[in-house]
Amino acid sequence: MKIKIICLGKTKQKFIVEGIKEYQKRISKYAKLNWQILPDVKLTGSKTIKIVKDQEAEILEKSFPASSFIIVLDENGKEFSSEEIAKFIDDKSTFGKDLIFVIGGVYGLSKRILKRADLVLSFSRFTFTHQMIRFLLVEQLYRSFTIIKNKKYHY
């Protein structure tokens, strides 16, 4: 299975970078995980948040392969338990679909990207930084694979 995580802007906090590296290494036993870090758009005096989100949507859309299943992370999306997301990933792998996870920038994602998604996924009703959710996503991906393979990680 191939999984791609597309996000805007570099991960700046070292502790998050280290955590991501650890879980990416663990995931490599189960799936091929690739990151695509795209440039974010800066808010300036002449740009509103809506304009920034629309410009970021243009950048993101160019990265969406036609045959993949697009999962967009958004606080208003559908919530899954760890077991449910593991089953979902397992089901998608059975059909040979590559998964693309999309994490927005500082201001979130435009409605255009949310409409383009095959699934809008929420990790919680809490709001997390777009940097922190990267780490949470790779940890949950690893957890999902351990659930699928009946490994001792998820209790």
Summary of the structure (lengths in Angstrom):
residues: 155
radius of gyration: 15.3
end to end distance: 24.3
largest distance: 52.7
contacts: 462
relative contact order: 0.24
helix: 41%
strand: 23%
